[in-house]
Amino acid sequence: MRLAMSCGAPDRVPVMAQFSIGHMLLQLGVSPAEFWCDADVYVDGLFRMRDLYDFDGILVSLHGHDPAWRERIAARREAPEGEEIRWSDGTRTFFPRNELPRHFASDVAAPPASADAAGEIRALDYIPVSQGLRFAIDAEHPFDALEQTVRRSAGRYSVHGEITSPFDYVLERGGHQAVLLSLLDDPPSAHRVLEEFTRKIIALAIAMCRTGIDAIKISSPYAGAGFISPTCYREFILPYERRIASAIREGGVRSYLHTCGAIKDRLVMMIESGVDGIECLDPPPIGNVELGDALRAIGGRCFVKGNVDSVNTLLRSTPAEIRADVRSRLAAARGAGGFILSTACSIAPHVPKEHVMILREMVGQDQPHRN
């Protein structure tokens, strides 16, 4: 993994893919509430998934678990479809057995209508997971899961942390419509709030670099062509992610950028951010990037992690079709160096484990790279 992330050509292509929460829950059979809330259960699950698929790295997406989370439980109920916890503050969370949790709170106000509302945040104390779902970062235990993973790995696997792009925080905090309109109607306001989040994210990233991890994934799913133009990307995404990548590099850790969907028209700009690698590179039909074209455009300036379609290939195709698809990716990357075989985005919840196992099988059969 280290050689590949240095744009070298190891004797075997490394393989490491990101799991959806749903896929991990279905394979592990653990309590979804325990897996989400408890650092020990979460980290143990990450290692069990790594062992199941024999991957070369582990991504720790969640960090900052509260070790006293059970003390906040007022009531707990199990059902065939999942678990529900009512918390002492009156809120409740439903934990499905095959997808992300859903949090409900009747007394929580709607997100602010203005992107400027992000300036009210005093500290970066949560991760914006998806669709309004936040994962709280405990101030006294911000990196327990990462540190535990590094210790348990003992150098055997590449351990990666994850931070979220400033643009994601702004969208989540200010509301998608209000923020997107502000890019056009009030650019100074948009830059002001992006600057606020960037400073906080850099502080978080610098602290994360000290945990002993090998790389940090910068999650930036809303920076693709489906949301903003190349012009807006250059103005509102690139400058801030470049500063984050620079801070991570100064911390002695590699970084890679994760952007979903169509990115062909901004691939070169993503490289200009100074990250060490790029992942997703969603192929058609979910994106518009062919691996061979991307490798030629990148020209060895950063590593590539991708790009097997998790839905149309791993979920919906036959084992023979999956092997043919993976074989074509390995052939496109052969001789280029700096390639890590992965799914384009997260492994979908209901992908059969036998289909995922094909990834490791195929890199084992691939012709060796030569330095």
C-alpha positions, 0 to 999 in steps of 0.5 A, a space after each residue: 500500500 505504501 509503495 502504491 500510494 507513492 505511485 510505485 509499482 508493487 509486486 501485487 496490486 493492493 486491494 482495499 475498498 470502502 464498506 457501506 455501514 449496511 454491508 458491514 452490518 449484514 456481514 457481521 450480524 452485530 447489534 447495529 446500535 453497538 456497532 455505531 456507538 461503541 468504539 470497541 465493537 466498531 473497530 472489531 468489526 473493521 478487522 473482521 471485515 478486513 479478514 473476511 476479504 483479505 484487504 490490504 488496508 482498513 478505513 476508519 470513517 467514524 471516530 470520536 465515540 463516546 465511551 459512556 454512551 450507554 449511560 445516556 440510554 433511557 429505553 432500548 427496544 429490539 425489532 426484526 428490522 432493527 433497534 430503537 434507542 430513546 435517549 435521556 435528552 428525549 431524542 430517539 435513534 432507529 438503527 436498521 440492520 442494513 443501513 445508516 441510523 435515523 435520528 429523530 428529535 421533535 425539539 430540534 430546529 430545522 437547519 438554518 436557511 443561510 450558509 452564514 449560520 455555519 459561523 455559529 459553530 465553535 468547534 468541529 464536534 461532529 461528522 456530517 455522515 449523510 442526509 442530515 445524520 451527524 456522528 458526534 465527536 467526543 471532545 475527550 476521546 476524538 481518536 480512540 477508534 483510530 488509535 485502537 486500529 493502529 495498535 491492533 494493526 501493528 503495521 500489518 495493514 494500511 490504516 486510513 482516517 477520514 475527514 470531510 470537505 468544508 463544502 460538505 459541512 457548509 451544505 449540511 449546515 446551511 441547506 443545499 439550496 441556500 448554499 448553492 444559490 449563495 455561490 452565485 448570489 453572494 460569493 463573499 458570504 460563501 467564502 467566509 463560511 468555507 474559510 471558517 470550516 477549513 480552519 477547523 478541518 485543518 486543526 482536526 486533520 493535523 491532530 489526526 495525523 498524530 495517531 499513527 495512521 498512514 493516510 487520510 481520505 478527504 470525503 468530498 462527495 458533493 464536488 462532482 459535476 452533478 452539483 457544481 460547474 468546473 468554474 465553481 469547483 475552481 473557486 469554491 472547492 479547490 482552494 480549500 481542499 488544497 490547504 487541507 491536503 497541504 496540512 496533511 502532507 506537513 503532518 507526514 501523512 498521505 491524503 486522497 480525495 473522494 468525489 462521487 459521480 462524474 468528475 472527468 471535467 475536473 480531474 486535473 483540478 482535483 490533482 492540482 489540490 496536491 493530494 497524493 491520490 484520488 478515489 471513486 473515479 466512478 465508471 459509466 453509468 454511475 459516472 463518466 471516468 474510464 480508468 485508462 483515460 484517467 491514468 493517462 490524464 493523471 500521468 503518475 502525479 498521484 495514485 488512483 484507488 478504484 474503480 469497480 462499480 459496486 452496484 452494476 458490477 458487484 451487486 447485479 453481475 454474475 461472478 464471471 462478469 465481475 471477474 471480466 470487469 476486474 480483469 479489465 481494470 487490472 489490465 488498464 492499470 498494468 505498468 502504470 504504478 500507483 494503483 489500488 484496486 477498489 470499488 468506485 464508492 462504498 460496497 453496497 449493502 446487499 452485495 454478496 460476500 462471494 462477489 467481494 471476495 473476487 477482488 482479492 482473488 483477481 489481484 492474486 492471479 494478476 501478473 506481477 508488477 516490476 519496479 
